[in-house]
Each structure stands twice: as structure tokens, then as C-alpha cells.
């Protein structure tokens, strides 16, 4: 029998850490440790992304197979070495007999939200043998409101989520966190803000050796490594870090899958200097990350990523605050947790490499993401009925700053729908009654979804579908930012509730697509910078990027955009006809 096909995850940057914190929380919420309760497991192998271990006291642990890289001042109360493997009984005597002077830095207080969760969890027995940052038993089915306890009473609790460790619920391994002390997370100076700065960091033997050591630690314990997931900030100097990291992975582990997610928070600055820096980081990161990866997908709630970003996208049933990374990263993490399901299933032989190959044929190594969070359905509605309510197109929203699909062609896509119970996947009419639609005649849920996708997007050359009956489970500190039209399972009510329910789970639909939309969005970056004299921003290039290299990256981006151009179109721009 094939092993778990392990994956090593790297988080590069602060926003990547925010998305990762929510993602690991979603993973933890769906863990099933009790063998007697295994029938409730929906078939996701959690040991693909996580690893088992033992503390010094012999207690079993379950931690992400993760390397998280961030700047000084980004961890708040989270210890870099963690607390799982500390020997509290050890008290090594000091051999020095002279006078001692101790300098102790005051530790950062734990976020009040996590303090409340810890107190609530400490009064409940843990049925599993695994240690989690906020332990809970596998059979604990109490509502999030109960387990939230005193944390929910903290004033303006969402405003206390300043850094990603403030809402990280899961324990990390001591080898997970790598802090870059050369730059500061807070403050206006000494910031990692240019691509060249990030590239130079991994030319430092100290950081490079430390990263390689951690990689070897995780890789060498894998039985069947299928590849790497890289979550990387795209808007700042971490795009340069990501370029070097993916290049290292490609050289050191040939044949393994590298799926890279370029992350950008909702943009608010109107400073022309910062906007140009951000756009140049985005362009260089996009070109280099896609070149060294099996598949690259940008993720953001911005309407666009140009010099003048369009407003953030609106989600019909999520009332999120676009200025809070705590909110926006939760949406992206929910989509990420669902769209990565195909290579994490017990029953699927699909690997990261196979998924990438299905989406990056003909030179297309960039994909866009769309998601319905939640997927709109009534509590008793069948899948055919839910899809027939959206006859023109799937009710999902763009998450890659490429705009709405509209009439643009989708060349290939991987679709995942979770949260619709098995008994509601098909809807066979009673004998003698005519089916409502062709979807009501299908024999399986996969056939229902595949036929619907073919009907709404018949020009797609390749389409794979995966259905999971279990929804995406939500546990604190996941934000409660949902519409009052949702019940606690995330399904639609006939009318908004006067006392909105605490949403404990949601059905989710996602798709990774190789779409013609990318032709316009990638080409737009070239057009915006074509008329600017970027030499005026000498400080950007003094950080390590040569002007000629940047111009070459611009041309590479233009060439890449042509890969997504629909044949027979006559929308050539002036620079294409030159």
C-alpha cells in the first residue's frame, strides 16, 4: 500500500504566516484520532502535511511538517523553539562560581483570545494522545461558542490580532520557525521591502545552511515525499526569498512537485513609491516563482494588483473587514484547504506533480483560483437543485486578482466541492415523473458536477472533479464574519436570523484554473511599467536587482501572458505589434 505521500510546507513572510495560521487551525479542526470514530473521517490523510513525534516526557505530538520564515518582532508571545520539547524537570547547575548578572527581556503577553481558549480547553479532558497548542478531544462536539469561553468577552477582540501568532492555535515543531534578525517586522525603517534584499538573504551562508538543515530534517524522515508547498508573500522582499527557495528546491529535489502560492493582502496605501515597489516585487516574484515551480497561483482578495488596485472583491455571505489580515487570510486559507484536497486524499492516486501537469500544459505554469465560501445551498437541497439555481455560471468569486471569468475561456481546471452529504448528491425523480433537468438524471455526484461544468464552460479541454461529503470545520479563533442568512452548518436560511448562529462549518467549492483571464492580468503589468522610467527608483535596484534583469523579467512576463491568449482573438496591444 502506498504511504502517505508526504508534503513539506514553507511559509515565507508575514501574510503567508497569517494564511498558514488559519490553515493549520482548519486542519486541526478536522483531525480524527480515535480509531472507533474513523468512519467519520472523510478520507483526507492528515499525515500528508503533518508528522508525529514524542516529547521528552514520551507524550505523542502531531505537528505540521513546516518551515516558517519571518522577521524579527513578528512572533509576539510565540517562542521560536516552541514548548513541546522542553524538559521542565531539567535544572542544570551553573559551574561558574563568580558573580552572575541576568538580563531578561520581558516576554510579550499572550493574545487575550488565545488565553480564553486555553482556559476553556484546560477544563476539558483530552481524548487524544496528541499534544495541540489548545488541546481538545477528538469527540469534543461542543459548539465553538462554548469552547470560546471567556475569550469571546474580550473587547474588540479582532483588533488584538496584530501578528499571525496571535491566532495560531496549533503547536509547531522546534525546527519550524526561522527568524530573520537582519530586518524588523514593525517600524518604518530596516524593512524587507525589495526583491533584491530577499535574494541576498539566502546568499548569506548562515540563513542558507539553517534552511537546508531544516529541509533535510523533514525530507529524510519521509517515506514517499511527493513535494513542497510554498506560501510566499508576493508584495514585499519575501518574493525574492521565495525565488531563491524555489530555485533551491528545484535543484536539490528534481522530480518533486513544487506548488507555490503568491500571497498579497488587501492593499490600502496610495503612496506612489510603495505602490511601485510592490508592483516590481510582484512582477519579479511572479516570473521567478513560476519558473522554478511546478505550478504557481497568486492568491489575493484585491480586485487587481496594479499601481491603482481595484477595490477588494465582495463575497455574498461573508462580511469581512478588508483592513484586517486576520479576516482576509482566513478566507484564503479556507480556499487553500479545499483546493489542495486532491493530493491529500486516502482514495486518490493523484499527486502534486499530476495536478500541476493537468493545469500547466502548453507552457501555462500559472493558475488562477476561484472559490465559493460558503457554497450557497439550502439545508435540504440536493446538489442538482443547488446547481440549477446558478445556470449561467458557478457561484464562485475570483481569488487571484484577475477579474470575473465572464466569457473568457478556461483551458483546464481542478474543481473540489465539499460539504454536501452523500444522500443529497443526486436527485432521481419518482417513476413516471420527468426529470427537472439533465443534472437530475445523473447517477453520481461526480457526474452531476462534471456535467454542470461542461454545460457552463464547454470549451474547457481538461476538467477534474472531487467531492467530499464533509464540510470545512471551523473552530476558534476562526473569525465569525458570516451573514445572518447562514445557519450553524453554513447553509442558507429563507430569511436572515434575528439572532445569528455561530457558524461551525461551511460547504466550500473551489477551482484552480488555467484561464484566458491571465492573458489580460499578466499583460497589464507590462503595460503599466512600459511607460515609466523605473531608473528613478534607484534604491530598488541598489538592493541587488540589475536594471537589465528587471527588463528581461518584464519581457518574460509578456511572453508568459501570450500563453493564455485565446486563439483567433484580435486584441493585440501596441507593444505586441512592435
N, C-alpha and C positions, 0 to 999 in steps of 0.2 A: 504494500500500500504506500502511495506517495506521501511523503512527510508534509509538514505544514507550509512548505514553500515560504520561508521567512523573508521579511522585508525590513530593512533598516531605514529609519526616518531621520532626516536632518531638518532642523528649523533654523533659519538664518535671518535674524533680525527681530525687532520688537513686535511688529504687526504679525509676522509669522508665528511668534510665540503666543500672541493672543488667539489666533485661529487654532493653533495647536492645543492650547489650554482647554478650549471648548471641545475640541475633537476628542481628546483623551477622556474628558468627562462623559461624552456621549458613548465612548467605548465602555467605560466602567459601568454606565447605567444598564448596559445590555449583557454584562457578564453573567454566566450561569455556572457556578462551581459545584452545585450539589448534583451528584450522579442521578439521584432519584427524580430530579426535576429536569433532566436533559431533554425530555420530549418537548419542552417549551422553547428550546433553542432553535432559532430559525435557520441554522446551518452556516453561520459565519464562524470561521476559525479565528479565535482571538489570539492564538499563538502565532499567527502570521505577523502581527505587529507588536506583540508583547512577549516577554520572556519570564520564565520562572527562576527563582533563586532562593537563597536562605540567608537570614540574618546571622549575626554572630551567636545569637541565642538559639539558632536552629529553627526559627519560625519561617515558614514559606512566604515568599513575596511574589508579586506579579507586577512588573513594571514595563513601561514602553521601551522598545528597542530603539532608543532615541539619542541623538546628539543635538543639543540646543545651544546655538551660539548667539550671544547678545553682549551689550556693552555694560561697562561699569555703571552701577546705580539703577539697574533695571530689575533687580530681583526682590526688592523690598524685604519682607521677612523670610523669604525662601533661602535656605542655606545651599550654597553651591554643591557641597558634598552630600546633601540630603541628610536624613536622620535614620534610615533603615539599618545601617551597618555600624552604628556607633555602639561601642561596648560601654554601657553606663557603669558597670562594676569596676572597670579598669581605672586605676588611680596610680599612675606611675610616679614613684618618688623622684624628686629632683636631686641629682648628685651634687650640684653646686652648693657649697656651704656658706658662700658670702651673702651679701645683701641682694635682695631681688626687688625690682620695681615692675609692676604690672600696669600696662596701658590697655584698657579695654574700651573698645568703641561701643557706644550704646546701640543696641540692636533695634531694627525697625519694628514697630508694633504690627501684629498680625491684623489683617483686614477684619473689621467687626463682623462682616458677613460670614467669613470662614470661622471666626470664633464661635458664632452662634451655631453653625453647622457642627463644629467639633463637640460643643456641649450637648447638642441634641443627639449626636451619634454615640456619645460616651455612655448614654443611659440605655442603649440598645445592645443586646448581645450580638456578636458577630458569628454567623453560622459557617463562614468560610474560613479556611486556614490561611488565607492570603491577607497580607497587610496592605491596606489602601490608606491614602492620606486622611480620608474621612471614612473609616470602615463602616460597612453596612452588610448585613447578611444577604445571601442570595435569595432568601424567601421573604425579605422585608418588602411588603407591598403597601406600606403606609404612604399616604399622599405626600407630595413634596411640601405642602403647606405645613404638615405636622413635623416633618424632619427639618424643615427650615427653622423651626423653633424661634428662639429669641432673635435670630439674625434678621427676620423679616421686620422687626420692630425698630431697627436702626434707622435714624432719619437720613433721607437722601442716600440710601444705600448704594444706588447705582453710581452716584458721584464719587464714591470711595474707591471705585475700581480704577486705580491710576495706572497700574502696570499689570502685565499678564499673570504674574504670580499671585495677584490678589484674587483671581478666580480660577486658579489651578487647584483642582480637588484631588488629583492623583499623585501618589508618591513617584518620584523619579529615582533612577539608579544613580549612585555617586559618580559614574562616568558620563552622565548625560549632559550636564551644564558646563559649557566652556565660556568663560567670561573674558572679553577683550578689554584690558585695562588701559589701553592706549587712548581710547575715546570715551566720552561721557554720554550717557543717555539723556540727561537733563542739562539745561543751560543753553545759552546762545553761542558759546564758543566750544572749540575742541569736539566737534561733532563729526560723525562719519557721514558726509553728505555728498561725496563724489565717487564715481565708479572707480577711478584710479586709486583712490585711497583703499578701497576694498580689495582690489587686486594686489596691492602691495602688502596687505596684511598677511597673506599666505605665502609671500616671498620671505617673510620672517621665519627663520628655522624653528623658533620656539613654538609659534602657533601651528605651523605645518606639522611638526613632529607630534604635537599634542593631538591634533585632529587625526593623523594617521594611526596613532596608538589607540585611540578610541574606536576608530573604524575596525582595526584588526581585532580588537576585543570582541566586538559584536559579530563580525563576519566569521571568525574562526569557530565560534560556538554554534553556527548554523549548520544544519544537516543538508538543506537544499535552499540556498539563497537565490531568490528569484529577482531581487533588485533593490532599488533605492527610491524612496520618495523624498523629494526636496521641496520644502516650503520656504520661499525666499522673498524677502522684501524687494520690490522692483523699483521703488521710487527714490531710494537713497543709496549710500555707498555699499550696502549689502548686495546690491546687484552685481558689483564687482567681486565680492566674496563668493557669491553663487556661481559666477562664471568660472572661477578657479576651482571651486569644489566639484562642479560637474565635470570639468576637464580632468581633474584627478580621478574621479570615479570611472570615467570613460577609459582612461589609460590603465588604471590598476585592475579593473574588473570588466574586461571585454566580454561581450555577450550577455551581460546582465541588463535588466531593464532599468531605465532612469526616467521616472515621471516627475517633472518639475512644475510647480505651481507658483507663478509670479504674482505676488500679493501687493495690493495697493489699497490703503484706507480711503475713506471718503475725503476728498480734498477740499480745503477751505481757504487756503492762502491765495491772495491776489497779488502777492509780491512778484514782480516780473523776474527778478533774479532767481528766487527759489523755484518759480514755475519752469524756467528754462533748465536749471539744474535737474529738476525732477524729470523733465521730458528727455533730456540727454541720457540720464541714468536708465530710464525706461527703454529707450531705443538700444543702447549698448547691451543692457541686460537681456532684452528680448532676442537680439541677434545671437549673442554668445550662448545663452542658456538653451535656446532651441537647437543650436548647432551641436552642443555636447550632450543633449538629452535624447531619449527615445521618443518622447512626446513632451511638449511644453504647452501649458494652458494658463493664460492670465486670469486672475480672479479679482473682481472688484465690484462694488456697488455704484461706482461712478457711471454716469451716462456716457462719458468719454474720458480719455486720458490726455487730451491735447493741452495746449497752452491755456485755453479757456475751457475748462471742463464743464460739461453739461451737468445739470442737477442729478442727484442720486436717483436711482430707479425706485419706483413705488411698488411695494408688494401688497396685494389686495387685503390680506388678512394678518399682516404684521405691522404694528405701529411702532417702528423702531426710531431711535434718535440717531440721525446720521453723524452727529458730532461725537458719539461715544464709540470708541473701538470695541468696548465690551459688547455693544449691540451688534455692530456690523460684522465683527469677526464670528459671532455666534451663527449668523445666517450662512456665512461662507463655510463654516465648519460643518453645519448640518448638510449642506450640499456636498461637501467633500466626503463626508462619512458615507453618503449614499452612492455617489458616482464611482467610488473605489471598491464597491462591493464585488464586482465580477471576479477580481483576482484574490478575494478573501473567502470565497465560499467553500464549504465542505464538498459540495457536489459538482463543482465546476473545475474543469481542467484548464480553463483559461488563465494565462499568466500575464504579468505586466507587459512582457515583450509582445505577446499575441494581441493584447488590447491596443498597444501602440501601433503595431503593424496594420491593424484593421482601420486605423484612423490617419496614418501618415503616408499612405501610398502617393506616388507621383510627386515626391518632394514636399508633401504637406506635413511638416512636423509640428505645426501649431494647431491647437484645437481651441474652440470656444465652449463655454459651459452655459447651460440654462437650467433653471430649477423652478419647481412649484413647491413652495414652503408656506403652508401645507398644500398638498394636493386637494383641490376642492371636491368634496363628495359628502353626501348626506349619510347619516349613520347606518341606514338600512338600504342604501342604494347599491345596485350591482355595478360592476366595472363597465359593462356595455352602456348602461344608463348614464353613468357619470361621463363617459367619453362622448356619448351622443349629445350631451349638453354643450359640448365645445366642438362643433362640427368643422369649423374652418381651420383651427389650429389648436395644438396642445396648450393648456393654460399655464405656461411657464414663463418666467421672466429672465432676461439676459443677465449673466453674472460676469461677463468678460469685457464690458465697456465697448461692445461692438454694435449696439443698437438692436432693434427688433428684427426678427427673421424676415417677416413680410413675404415677398415673392422671391427672395434670394434662394439660390439652390443650396441644398445640403448634400454634400458628396458622400458622406459616411457619418454614422452616429452610433453611439452606445447608450442605450436607454435603460434606466433602472426605476422601477416603481415598487415602493414598499408601503405596507400598512393596510392593504385590502385583504380581508380574510378569505381563506380558500373557498368557502361556500358562496362568496359573492363575486368570484372572478368570472363566472359565466351566468347566463340567464336564458335558459331554454324555455320557449313558450309551451304552454299546455298543448296536448294533442288536439288538432283541429283548429288551432289559432295561428294566424300568420305572424311571423316574427316582425318586431318593430323595425329592425334594420339587419344588415348583413352581420353586424357585430353580435347580434343576439343568436346567430346560428353557429357560432364558433364553439369548438369542443373544449378548448383550454384557454386559460387566461393569457398565456403567451401568444396564442393565435389571435385573441381579441386585440391585444396591444399592437402586435405586428401588422394586422390588417388595418387598424386605425392609422398607424403611422404611414403605411403605404398610401392610404386614401388621402391624407392631408399633405403628404410630401412624396408624390410618386416618382420624382426624379432621383431620389436617393439611391446610390449604387450599392451601398452596404449598410445594413442595419441589424444590430443585435439587441435583444431584449432580455431582461432578467426581472423576475417578480419575486418579492419576498412578502410573506403574509404578515410578518411582524413589523410594527411601525418603528419610527425613531423615538427611543425612550428619552425623556427629558428629566433631569434631576437638578436641584440647586447645586451650584449657583447659575444655572442657565437662566437667562432673563425671561421674565413673564411680560412679553410685549405684544401679546396676541389680541386680535379683535374680539370684542364681546360676542361675536357671532359664532365662536367656536365652543364646543363642549370640551370636557376634560380629556377626551381621546383625540381632539383636533379635528373633529368632523363638524360640518356646517349645521347650525340651527336655523329654524324657519325665521326667527327674529332675534335681534340682539338681546342678550340676557341682562336683566337689571342688576344681577349680582354675578359678574363674570367669573367663570370657573377657572381654577388653576389648571392649566393645560399640562398633562403628564406625558403625553405622547402625540406625535403627529404623523400622518401619512405624507410621504415625500416622493416626488418624481423628479429625476434629473436626466440630463443628456450631455454627453461630450460629443461635439460635432466638428467635422471638417466642413466649414461653411463658406460660401462665396462672400458672406459678410466681411470676412477677414481681408478680402481684397481692398475694400474701401477703408477699413480702420487702420490697416498697416500702411497703406499708401498715403493716408492723411498725415502721418508723422513726417514722411519725406517732404510733403508739400509745405508743412508748417515751417520747417527749418531750411527749406531751399532758398528762401529769400532773406534769411538772417545771416549777418556776419558773426558767426559764433566765435571768431577770434577775439571779439570784445570781452569775452568771458575767459580771460587768460588764466584765472585762478582755477577753473575747472581742469584745464589741460596741464597746469603745473603740478597737479596731483598725480600725474603719471600717464594719462592718455595722450597720444600724439594726435595732432590735428588730422594728419593723413589717415590714421587708423579710424578716426571718427567718420571721416568722409567715406571711407571704404565700408564701414558698418551701415551708413545711410544707403549706399548702393545695394548692399546685401539685403537690406530691408525691402527696398523697392523690388528687387528680384524675387524675394520671398512672397511679396504681395501678389505678383503675377501668377503664382501657383494656384491662387484661389479665384482667378478670374474665370468667369463663365465663358465658354466658347461661343463665338458668334456675337458677342457684345461689341458695341461701338463707342464705349465710354472712355476712349484713350484721352489721357490728360496731356497737357503741353509737353511735360518732361518726358512722356513716353514716346512722343513722336519725334523728339530731337535726335 
